Amino acid sequence: MFGSFERFVAFRYLRAKRQEGFISVVAWFSLLGIMLGVATLIIVMAVMNGFRHDLLDRVIGLNGHITVEAQDGSIEPYEDITRQLTGLRGVEQVTPLVEGQVMATAENQAAGGALVRGIHAADFAARDILREALTRGDLEGFDDGLGIIIGIRMANRLRVGVGDKVTLIAPKGSVTAFGTVPRVKAFDVKAIFSVGMYEYDNSFVYMPFQVAQRYFNSDGAATDIEIMIDDAEAAESQAYEINRLLGGDYRVLGWQRVNASFFNALQVERNVMFLILTLIILVAAFNVISSQIMLVKDKGRGIAILRTMGASRATILRIFFITGSSVGVIGTALGAALGIAFALNIETIRQWIEGLSGANLFAAEIYFLSKLPARVETGEVISVVVMALTLSLLASIYPAWRAARLDPVEVLRYE
């Protein structure tokens, strides 16, 4: 498509002489603009994908794909419902729970509000994310009521470890002649977990199922039933079938409905960031146009001489198309390499910058996760690269067309 002569002249024009220094500076800024635009877009998209993927994995892995709640707040025939749901097609795990809000304290240290989840040891171990998150202690004797499991951030705030005691205060306590007295009970810390998500590590407490029933005055009942299925994306349709099976006494919610506002907000933010950062590449493409137009005006005499020596308009068009598109191609290639390398090492880079500046760039209590996630998706990188190349190539067409339209007679007459 492009001859050796055309490539030679085009690359000769890219190496500007001293008197063409300003044109060269504009071309370099165009290249840097495209490179930074592509790199920034890849990095931001990778971080947004990492956020969504990590949050989705943790939220679903900890809370289940489908949740069954009773209209009156408690599920008394939870054992029958558990057996009934376990036999359904596509259902992998059914977990009855007892949930309740408490205040956690230890050695005059208060951790604030916490959410207690009563669960069987087998169900806890069946959740991969929970089983693998145990950093200290184990599940041995958990069902026998030998202790509770707390998150690592709660343990750090209360300054406790495995074997220490944590006092839980439930607002719904015993009714006496003097009113309702909060239920206060001390528990040994059986194990500590770290799932890497601030909300769970800081405020979740796992308690033996029967102990939680007694503690919250829910003997013989569960507050929720969580269901894990083999296809998370089919949670809504499966929830509809379960709702028909159980009847109107229960609410059955899929994870998409429970977390709809949260993940919709992430998707909107991702789309807006994509559009905003695309403007960087667009501005750089306009710089390509301006630098090429200046190059065409500067090389007018050379173009005229080439035409008089037999070069066709198509040859001139291809020469200047190569000069303009080379800026876009090189900038896009460098930007893609920089963006991928940065995204793959973003957590290391964050820690390095924090070490130099002393600033906390990624507060876990704000961003929910304890590490900065990044997930580079091949299809997305390809789409960014194709978009940048398309804009760069389109930006090269008009200056090349102007160069091809120059009349050599008119140019040489006024030289």
LOFIKOL-159794 format. One line per 3 residues: number of its first residue (from 1); for each residue x, y, z of C-alpha. Coordinates in pm, whole numbers. Last residue first. Layout:
N
NUM> X Y Z ~ ...;
***
This chain:
415
415> 884 3120 -401 ~ 567 3281 -541 ~ 567 3107 -878;
412> 691 2781 -727 ~ 372 2734 -514 ~ 131 2836 -791;
409> 293 2599 -1043 ~ 308 2313 -789 ~ -69 2331 -724;
406> -135 2194 -374 ~ -427 1947 -361 ~ -214 1653 -239;
403> -95 1855 60 ~ -451 1953 146 ~ -560 1587 131;
400> -273 1488 363 ~ -377 1761 608 ~ -741 1633 595;
397> -661 1260 629 ~ -428 1262 928 ~ -695 1336 1190;
394> -895 1036 1065 ~ -593 815 1122 ~ -543 946 1475;
391> -911 912 1566 ~ -917 555 1431 ~ -593 464 1608;
388> -726 593 1941 ~ -1056 407 1899 ~ -880 84 1797;
385> -647 107 2099 ~ -935 171 2339 ~ -1139 -117 2190;
382> -839 -352 2210 ~ -782 -263 2576 ~ -1149 -333 2649;
379> -1141 -671 2479 ~ -826 -772 2667 ~ -966 -691 3011;
376> -716 -551 3261 ~ -847 -588 3617 ~ -718 -344 3876;
373> -785 -339 4249 ~ -646 -92 4505 ~ -623 -291 4826;
370> -825 -269 5150 ~ -1159 -249 4970 ~ -1463 -48 5087;
367> -1343 274 4910 ~ -1399 513 5201 ~ -1307 296 5501;
364> -1020 145 5300 ~ -851 483 5249 ~ -656 473 4922;
361> -406 755 4879 ~ -300 778 5244 ~ -25 1040 5238;
358> 333 984 5360 ~ 461 1120 5030 ~ 738 870 4955;
355> 584 565 5122 ~ 242 651 4984 ~ 391 673 4634;
352> 556 330 4675 ~ 236 176 4815 ~ 37 308 4522;
349> 297 185 4272 ~ 284 -164 4422 ~ -98 -160 4404;
346> -91 -33 4044 ~ 145 -300 3911 ~ -80 -457 3645;
343> -248 -123 3577 ~ 84 59 3525 ~ 217 -203 3282;
340> -111 -209 3088 ~ -127 172 3066 ~ 238 215 2966;
337> 218 -50 2692 ~ -111 92 2561 ~ 23 448 2569;
334> 343 352 2385 ~ 144 177 2111 ~ -111 460 2088;
331> 156 729 2067 ~ 350 537 1800 ~ 34 479 1593;
328> -97 834 1634 ~ 232 1006 1545 ~ 282 763 1256;
325> -68 852 1128 ~ 36 1209 1055 ~ 362 1133 877;
322> 213 836 689 ~ -85 1041 568 ~ 161 1304 456;
319> 342 1059 228 ~ 19 888 116 ~ -135 1214 -1;
316> 184 1310 -187 ~ 183 973 -366 ~ -188 1005 -450;
313> -121 1350 -596 ~ 133 1193 -827 ~ 510 1230 -805;
310> 660 1304 -1145 ~ 959 1531 -1077 ~ 732 1837 -1103;
307> 517 1694 -822 ~ 818 1629 -598 ~ 936 1987 -657;
304> 592 2123 -563 ~ 584 1915 -245 ~ 928 2040 -148;
301> 817 2400 -200 ~ 507 2346 15 ~ 700 2178 296;
298> 634 2452 553 ~ 267 2477 461 ~ 228 2099 478;
295> 411 2086 813 ~ 182 2355 957 ~ -121 2152 844;
292> 36 1841 998 ~ 91 2010 1335 ~ -267 2141 1341;
289> -422 1805 1249 ~ -211 1612 1500 ~ -306 1864 1768;
286> -672 1790 1686 ~ -595 1422 1754 ~ -445 1516 2092;
283> -771 1691 2181 ~ -964 1375 2085 ~ -731 1153 2290;
280> -788 1369 2598 ~ -1162 1381 2519 ~ -1172 1001 2552;
277> -1095 1056 2920 ~ -1429 1227 2975 ~ -1630 966 2784;
274> -1467 671 2963 ~ -1504 841 3302 ~ -1876 889 3237;
271> -1921 523 3142 ~ -1740 399 3454 ~ -1931 633 3682;
268> -2261 510 3536 ~ -2153 147 3586 ~ -2045 205 3946;
265> -2373 383 4024 ~ -2565 92 3872 ~ -2362 -144 4095;
262> -2465 37 4412 ~ -2827 105 4316 ~ -2891 -258 4218;
259> -2733 -421 4524 ~ -3042 -599 4663 ~ -3207 -622 4322;
256> -2905 -776 4148 ~ -2838 -1003 4449 ~ -3172 -1176 4404;
253> -3454 -1119 4653 ~ -3717 -1359 4786 ~ -3969 -1206 5028;
250> -4171 -1462 5223 ~ -4528 -1519 5336 ~ -4653 -1485 4978;
247> -4574 -1838 4864 ~ -4269 -2059 4903 ~ -4268 -2215 4555;
244> -4367 -1902 4366 ~ -4094 -1708 4546 ~ -3843 -1982 4464;
241> -3928 -1955 4093 ~ -3892 -1575 4100 ~ -3561 -1600 4285;
238> -3433 -1837 4013 ~ -3520 -1579 3746 ~ -3346 -1305 3942;
235> -3039 -1512 4030 ~ -2966 -1623 3672 ~ -2647 -1415 3653;
232> -2507 -1599 3955 ~ -2521 -1936 3777 ~ -2448 -2235 4005;
229> -2670 -2111 4288 ~ -2596 -2000 4644 ~ -2898 -1946 4869;
226> -2922 -1742 5187 ~ -3200 -1800 5440 ~ -3282 -1519 5677;
223> -3410 -1451 6031 ~ -3397 -1810 6153 ~ -3631 -1971 6406;
220> -3644 -2243 6672 ~ -3524 -2017 6952 ~ -3505 -1656 6833;
217> -3439 -1480 7165 ~ -3140 -1294 7014 ~ -2879 -1466 7232;
214> -3057 -1800 7221 ~ -3077 -1813 6843 ~ -2722 -1676 6814;
211> -2593 -1960 7034 ~ -2776 -2213 6817 ~ -2616 -2075 6499;
208> -2261 -2037 6631 ~ -2156 -1668 6598 ~ -1995 -1477 6311;
205> -1925 -1108 6377 ~ -1915 -850 6098 ~ -1825 -483 6158;
202> -1468 -399 6059 ~ -1360 -683 5833 ~ -1700 -684 5664;
199> -1723 -311 5590 ~ -1353 -281 5505 ~ -1338 -550 5238;
196> -1016 -751 5224 ~ -1179 -1075 5344 ~ -978 -1087 5667;
193> -1089 -1337 5931 ~ -1017 -1383 6302 ~ -1089 -1699 6503;
190> -1239 -1823 6830 ~ -1262 -1489 7009 ~ -1418 -1573 7345;
187> -1761 -1431 7411 ~ -1894 -1193 7678 ~ -2268 -1135 7708;
184> -2489 -831 7757 ~ -2860 -834 7669 ~ -3005 -486 7696;
181> -3266 -449 7973 ~ -3620 -376 7862 ~ -3828 -210 8129;
178> -3805 -196 8509 ~ -4038 -491 8564 ~ -3821 -684 8323;
175> -3812 -751 7949 ~ -3485 -914 7836 ~ -3279 -773 7554;
172> -3327 -611 7218 ~ -3041 -359 7227 ~ -2782 -639 7206;
169> -2449 -577 7383 ~ -2158 -797 7280 ~ -1850 -828 7501;
166> -1532 -953 7339 ~ -1297 -1188 7525 ~ -944 -1287 7425;
163> -862 -1637 7301 ~ -764 -1532 6949 ~ -662 -1166 6952;
160> -792 -841 7093 ~ -700 -475 7055 ~ -1063 -367 7010;
157> -973 -166 6701 ~ -732 -433 6577 ~ -985 -711 6629;
154> -1251 -507 6452 ~ -1012 -457 6162 ~ -934 -829 6152;
151> -1294 -938 6135 ~ -1455 -1145 6410 ~ -1528 -1515 6470;
148> -1709 -1619 6787 ~ -1636 -1869 7063 ~ -1666 -2221 7205;
145> -2035 -2255 7124 ~ -2026 -2622 7032 ~ -2073 -2528 6666;
142> -1728 -2363 6670 ~ -1552 -2668 6818 ~ -1282 -2663 6549;
139> -1344 -2368 6318 ~ -990 -2228 6325 ~ -770 -1955 6474;
136> -590 -1678 6289 ~ -599 -1567 5924 ~ -935 -1710 5824;
133> -1010 -1557 5482 ~ -985 -1888 5294 ~ -1290 -2026 5475;
130> -1483 -1702 5430 ~ -1421 -1661 5056 ~ -1476 -2031 4995;
127> -1816 -2033 5163 ~ -1864 -2402 5250 ~ -1659 -2355 5568;
124> -1916 -2113 5708 ~ -2200 -2350 5614 ~ -2024 -2639 5789;
121> -1958 -2424 6098 ~ -2328 -2337 6127 ~ -2420 -1968 6115;
118> -2545 -1690 6343 ~ -2457 -1356 6187 ~ -2386 -1067 6422;
115> -2369 -718 6271 ~ -2157 -466 6459 ~ -2206 -116 6592;
112> -1923 66 6766 ~ -1581 -86 6817 ~ -1558 14 7183;
109> -1238 -29 7386 ~ -1273 -47 7765 ~ -1111 -389 7766;
106> -1343 -517 7492 ~ -1660 -374 7337 ~ -1900 -468 7058;
103> -2246 -310 7019 ~ -2504 -536 6858 ~ -2730 -569 6553;
100> -2891 -904 6474 ~ -2887 -1186 6223 ~ -2977 -1554 6253;
97> -2891 -1743 5938 ~ -3010 -2045 5738 ~ -2769 -2141 5456;
94> -2874 -2318 5137 ~ -2595 -2429 4902 ~ -2559 -2537 4539;
91> -2905 -2468 4395 ~ -2919 -2519 4016 ~ -3215 -2759 4026;
88> -3398 -2752 4356 ~ -3332 -3020 4620 ~ -3166 -2784 4867;
85> -3470 -2555 4857 ~ -3703 -2805 5022 ~ -3448 -2914 5283;
82> -3381 -2551 5378 ~ -3754 -2473 5381 ~ -3818 -2761 5621;
79> -3532 -2651 5847 ~ -3641 -2286 5837 ~ -3993 -2365 5958;
76> -3977 -2067 6198 ~ -3860 -1797 5958 ~ -3857 -1466 6145;
73> -3920 -1100 6049 ~ -4298 -1097 5987 ~ -4265 -1091 5605;
70> -4001 -1363 5622 ~ -3678 -1316 5428 ~ -3521 -1537 5160;
67> -3193 -1412 5010 ~ -3056 -1513 4670 ~ -2698 -1500 4537;
64> -2531 -1532 4874 ~ -2415 -1269 5121 ~ -2044 -1333 5160;
61> -1952 -1462 4816 ~ -2202 -1229 4648 ~ -2066 -917 4818;
58> -1705 -1034 4793 ~ -1711 -1137 4428 ~ -1915 -832 4326;
55> -1685 -595 4515 ~ -1378 -751 4357 ~ -1519 -750 4003;
52> -1669 -401 4022 ~ -1359 -244 4173 ~ -1127 -425 3935;
49> -1332 -318 3634 ~ -1316 44 3754 ~ -940 10 3810;
46> -887 -141 3464 ~ -1102 129 3303 ~ -897 398 3478;
43> -566 243 3374 ~ -668 185 3010 ~ -806 539 2975;
40> -499 692 3137 ~ -263 501 2907 ~ -460 591 2593;
37> -479 960 2687 ~ -116 972 2799 ~ 5 827 2468;
34> -229 1041 2257 ~ -118 1357 2437 ~ 249 1257 2422;
31> 227 1207 2046 ~ 46 1538 1996 ~ 301 1711 2219;
28> 576 1565 2003 ~ 403 1689 1687 ~ 366 2038 1835;
25> 737 2042 1929 ~ 835 1928 1578 ~ 634 2207 1420;
22> 805 2456 1652 ~ 1150 2324 1562 ~ 1106 2363 1187;
19> 1402 2603 1154 ~ 1623 2346 1329 ~ 1526 2067 1089;
16> 1241 1827 1163 ~ 1281 1451 1152 ~ 918 1365 1069;
13> 971 1495 715 ~ 1243 1234 659 ~ 1001 970 791;
10> 750 1069 522 ~ 1014 1089 246 ~ 1144 738 319;
7> 795 590 360 ~ 685 731 26 ~ 998 604 -148;
4> 954 256 7 ~ 599 236 -128 ~ 285 241 86;
1> 0 0 0;
***
